[in-house]
Amino acid sequence: MRIIIAPAKKMVVDTDSFAVDGPPLFLDRTRRLKAALQEMSPRELQALWKCNDSIARQNVERLEHMDLTRRLTPAVFAYEGIQYRYMAPGVMEAGQLEYLREHLRILSGFYGLLRPFDGVTPYRLEMGAKLNVDGCRDLYQFWGGLLAKRLASEADVVLNLASKEYSKAVEPALPPHVRFVTCTFGQWKDGKIVEKGTLCKMARGQMVRWLAERQIKRPEDLRAFDQLGYRFCDSITAGNRTALFWVKTDGAAP
């Protein structure tokens, strides 16, 4: 089983706490993206990034001095979003970190597919960005089926804890023998389950931690997840696609 999650926009450099295992799998492609970004003007980059002036200046400066081989941080410690705070890899025990090393994969617009201890540098490039590289209209076309192919070579079950922006870089290209299991966290509203962004990120991070603590290796065991006030609600299977649903216990059931 491989667990896929999205990255976070906010990144840090920490070269002291943990050593990197090595470079990302698709570093040559990352170099092409870096070159394309460095050819753009600050105004074009800000439009691509859809950010304010302060964030744009920070990332333009990062891009000017970017080194893909030095002062690297293990990927799972480089991101600082809500999901990563709830995952809390920095306080995990050795066995839990080994679980992440084997099972967790981080999707990235810039790096493609990251293992937890691949060395990365701060960047800004979301998977949904409309960046034209090598004749490709966007990053989905640029990465093509490469990420799905790699995941399929590692496992026959992909547990999807990523946002739709990132999961659709993988799901359409997975071969038929790979089971794709998507976890949805929400609340009941008007007879249906409604997702809320921040709560979803919290739940995804907490589930990764829960998986690592219990060394879960089968999707069938996921139904026991009951953290942050969630309870398992339902599952839907169609072919090799499975959707699992959790709802807040304080939400009104239909």
N, C-alpha and C positions, 0 to 999 in steps of 0.2 A: 504494500500500500504506500502511495505517495500522497502527501498533503500539500495542496497548493494554496498560497496566500498572496495577497497583494503587498506591494511595498508601502512606504509612507513618504510623504513629501519632505518632512523634516528629517535631516540626517546629521550625524555627528562623526567626529574622528576620534577613535580610541585605539591607539596602537600598542597599548601597554597591558590591558586586562587579559586578552586572549590572543594567541597566535593564529594567523590564517593558515588554512590547509594548502592553499594554492590559488591560481588564477581562476576566474570564471570560465565556464565551458566555451563560450562563444566570444572570446575577447577580440578576435579579428573583426567580427561584425561590429562590436562596440567601437572599435577604432574608426570604422567607417562612419558611424553615427557621430562620433566626436568631431571628425573632420568636417562633416556636413554642418554641424552646429557652429563650428568655429568660422565658417565662411559667411555666417549670417551677421547682420548688424544688430546692435543692442535693441533697436526698435523692433526688428523682426523677431528677435528672441523673446522679447517681452510679450509680443502678440501670440507667439507659439505657446509660451508658458502660461499665459492668462493670469498674470500676477501683478501685484502693485510695484511701485518704483523701487522700494527698498529691497524686496525679494529679488527683483530683476537685477539690481546692481550687484547684490551678493553672488548671484549665480553667473553673471557675466564674468565677474572676477575669478570665480572658481574655474570657469571654462578656459579663461586665458592661461591659467597656471596648472591646468589639469594634468596629472601624471597617473597613468593607469597601472603603474608597476611599483610605485613607492608610497610609503605612509598609508598603507591600506588597513581597513578595519574589517573584521569578519562580518559578513552581510547581516546576520541576525542581530548583531549589536550596533549596526550602523543606523538603523531606522528608529525613529523616536515617536511614532504615531500612537494613537490610543490602543490599537490592537497590540502593539509591541509592549506597551506598558502593562497590559493585562497578561500577556504571555510571560513577561518578566524573565527572560533568559539569563539575565545577570545574576539572579539568585537561585538558579537551578542547580541541582546536584549533578555530579559527573554522569551518572547513568541517564538522567533526563536529557542532558546535552548530547549524549551519544544517540539517544532516540531521535532528537532533532536532526542530527548529522545524517542519519540513515533515511528518515522518512519525510522531512520537511523540505519543500522547494518554494522559493520566492520568485514570483513572476516580476519582470521588470521591463519597461519600455527601452531602457538603455542597455541592460545586460542580457536580456532575454530570459534566462532561467538560472537562478542562483541556488547553490547549495549553501547551507547556513554558515559555513566557515570559509567560503570563497572570499577573497580579498577585494573590497570595493572602495571607491572614493566618492565623496559627495557629488551628486549630479541632480539635475532637474529635467525629467523627460517622462511624462505620463504615457501610458500605452495608447491612449486615445488621441494623442497629439497628431496633427496633420502635417507630419514631416515627410517631405519627398526625398527619398534616398535611393540611388541605384535604379531609378525609373519606377519605383514603387510609390503609390499614391499616399500611403500611410504606413504606420508601423505594423499593423496587422498583416499587410501584404509583405512588408520587409521581412518579418519573422516567418511568415508562411506556416508551413507544417513542421518546421524545425523543432519547436518546443514540444509539440504533441508527440513527435517521433521519439524524442529523447525520453519523455515520461513513459511512453509505451515500452521502451527498451528496458526500463527499470522495474516496472510493476504492472499488474493487470487490473489494479484498482486505483483510481484517482479520487481522493477525497477533496471536494471543492469547498474551501473556506475563503475564496477570493471574491472580490466584487465582480459584477458583470463586465465592467470595463476590461478587467484582466482575464477572467475565465474564458471569455469568447476568443482570446488569443490561442486557446488550447482546445476547447471542447469540439468545435466543428471538424478538426483534423484528426481526432483520435480514431484509431482503427476499431472495427466492430468488437474485437475480443476484449477491449478495455472497458471495464465498468466505471462509469462516472457518477459519483454520489455527491449531490449538492445539499448543504446544510442551510436551512433558513430559520432565522430567529425573528419573532415578531410578537405582536399583540392582536387580540381580537378587536375588530372594528367593523360594524355593519355586516357581520356574518362572514368576514374573511380575515386572513392574517395579513397585517400591515407591518412592513419593515421600517425601522427608523435608523438612519445612518449611524449615529454615535452608538446606540445600543447594540447594533449589529457588530460594529468593530470591537466593542467590549466583549461580546459573546464569542466572537471568532478567536480573539486572543486567549480568552479563558479556556476555550475548548482545546486549543493547542497545548496549553499548559496541562490541562486535565488528561489529555492523551499521553503526554510525556510522563506524567506522574504514574499513570497506570500501565504504561507500555502497551497501549492498545494497538493491535495489528489487524483487526477485522472490523469492517463497517457495521457488522451485526451488533457489536458491543457498544456502539455509539448511543443507543437508546437510553442507556443508563445516565447520560449526562444530565445533571440537575443543578448546575451552578448558576449563580446570579439570579435566582428566582425563576428559572426556566423549567418546564417539564416537557417531555416528549409528547407530541400530539398525534402525528400521522405520518404515513409514508406513501409515496406513489411511485410505482415502477412501470416503465414503458421501455421494453427492449433492454438495452444496456445502460439506460439512464434511470437513476433513482433520486427522488427528492425526499428529504427528511425534514420534518417541521417541529420546531419547539415554540412554545408560547410562554409569556410571562404568567406566572401563577396568580398574579393580582389582576390579570385582565379578565374581562367578562367573556365566558364561553358562549358560543352560539346556541 
